[in-house]
Amino acid sequence: MTTPCPCCGCTATATIHGVVAALCKGDIDAALDAGLLDASPCPTCSTECAATWQAARDARLVALAARDRFRAREARLARRRQERDARRTTARPSPAEEADGAANPAAAPALPPAAAAALARAKARAAERTPR
């Protein structure tokens, strides 16, 4: 779209004027449709006019980069969540194995060292409190 620049009045034929017109109206979607991200500056427009276009373009590029980083992070977290869930389901014994573990303590999985120490302390305190 070739229109005169609404910001500085430049009458040169440049597609950036349509972008600047949309920015003056505050319509970012129309500016994007007119080529905000791809347009090149008009050589005859004023410095303020070019700065307005450049600032809007830079802000949109920053927002798009942030959106891409967010989507990549969400995908990474979802992948990690799936991997963690897969490890949990493969490490979890079946109900038959759990029943066997209750009957046979040697078959039961060992507790992590910190949990075993906490359990031993709790058993010792309970033994002190319980009259025999």
C-alpha positions as CSV (number, residue, x, y, z in Angstrom):
1,M,0.0,0.0,0.0
2,T,1.6,3.3,-1.1
3,T,0.1,6.3,0.8
4,P,1.7,9.6,2.0
5,C,3.2,9.3,5.4
6,P,0.7,10.4,8.1
7,C,3.4,11.1,10.6
8,C,5.7,13.5,8.8
9,G,3.8,14.2,5.5
10,C,6.4,12.6,3.3
11,T,5.0,12.0,-0.2
12,A,7.5,9.4,-1.4
13,T,6.1,6.1,-2.5
14,A,7.0,3.6,0.3
15,T,5.1,0.7,1.8
16,I,6.3,1.8,5.3
17,H,3.8,4.6,5.1
18,G,0.9,2.1,5.5
19,V,2.6,0.7,8.5
20,V,3.1,4.1,10.1
21,A,-0.6,5.0,9.4
22,A,-1.7,1.9,11.2
23,L,0.7,2.6,14.1
24,C,-0.7,6.2,14.4
25,K,-4.2,4.6,14.8
26,G,-2.9,2.2,17.4
27,D,-3.8,-0.8,15.3
28,I,-0.9,-3.2,15.7
29,D,-2.6,-6.0,13.8
30,A,-3.1,-3.8,10.8
31,A,0.5,-2.7,11.1
32,L,1.6,-6.3,11.1
33,D,-0.6,-7.1,8.1
34,A,1.0,-4.1,6.3
35,G,4.5,-5.4,6.9
36,L,5.7,-4.0,10.2
37,L,8.3,-6.7,10.6
38,D,9.5,-6.8,7.0
39,A,9.3,-3.2,5.8
40,S,12.4,-1.0,5.3
41,P,12.4,2.6,6.4
42,C,11.5,5.4,4.0
43,P,14.6,7.4,3.1
44,T,12.7,10.7,2.9
45,C,10.7,10.4,6.1
46,S,11.8,12.4,9.2
47,T,13.9,10.9,11.9
48,E,11.0,10.9,14.4
49,C,8.8,9.0,11.9
50,A,11.5,6.4,11.4
51,A,12.1,6.2,15.2
52,T,8.4,5.5,15.8
53,W,8.3,2.7,13.3
54,Q,11.6,1.3,14.6
55,A,10.5,1.3,18.2
56,A,7.2,-0.5,17.4
57,R,9.1,-3.0,15.3
58,D,11.7,-3.7,18.0
59,A,9.0,-4.0,20.7
60,R,7.1,-6.6,18.6
61,L,10.3,-8.6,17.9
62,V,11.0,-8.6,21.6
63,A,7.5,-9.9,22.3
64,L,7.8,-12.6,19.7
65,A,11.1,-13.7,21.0
66,A,9.6,-13.9,24.5
67,R,6.7,-16.0,23.2
68,D,9.2,-18.4,21.5
69,R,11.2,-18.7,24.8
70,F,8.0,-19.4,26.7
71,R,6.8,-22.0,24.3
72,A,10.3,-23.7,24.3
73,R,10.2,-23.7,28.1
74,E,6.8,-25.2,28.3
75,A,7.8,-27.9,25.8
76,R,10.9,-28.7,27.8
77,L,9.0,-28.9,31.1
78,A,6.3,-31.1,29.5
79,R,9.1,-33.4,28.2
80,R,10.7,-33.6,31.6
81,R,7.3,-34.3,33.2
82,Q,6.7,-37.2,30.8
83,E,10.2,-38.6,31.4
84,R,9.7,-38.4,35.2
85,D,6.3,-40.0,35.0
86,A,7.7,-42.8,32.8
87,R,10.5,-43.4,35.3
88,R,7.9,-43.6,38.1
89,T,5.7,-46.0,36.4
90,T,8.5,-48.4,35.5
91,A,10.0,-48.2,39.0
92,R,6.6,-48.8,40.7
93,P,6.1,-52.5,41.6
94,S,2.9,-54.2,40.5
95,P,0.2,-55.0,43.1
96,A,1.3,-58.6,43.2
97,E,4.9,-57.6,43.9
98,E,3.8,-55.2,46.6
99,A,1.9,-58.0,48.4
100,D,5.0,-60.2,48.1
101,G,7.1,-57.3,49.5
102,A,4.9,-57.0,52.5
103,A,5.2,-60.8,53.3
104,N,8.9,-60.9,52.5
105,P,10.7,-57.8,53.9
106,A,13.9,-58.8,52.0
107,A,12.0,-58.3,48.7
108,A,10.8,-54.8,49.7
109,P,12.8,-51.9,48.2
110,A,15.2,-50.3,50.6
111,L,14.5,-46.8,51.8
112,P,16.8,-43.9,50.9
113,P,19.4,-43.4,53.7
114,A,17.8,-40.2,55.0
115,A,14.4,-41.8,55.2
116,A,15.8,-44.9,56.9
117,A,17.5,-42.8,59.5
118,A,14.3,-40.8,60.2
119,L,12.3,-44.0,60.5
120,A,14.9,-45.4,62.9
121,R,14.7,-42.3,65.1
122,A,10.9,-42.4,65.1
123,K,10.9,-46.1,66.1
124,A,13.3,-45.4,68.9
125,R,11.1,-42.5,70.2
126,A,8.0,-44.7,70.0
127,A,9.7,-47.5,71.8
128,E,10.7,-45.1,74.7
129,R,7.1,-43.9,75.0
130,T,5.4,-47.3,74.9
131,P,5.2,-49.1,78.3
132,R,5.9,-52.8,78.2
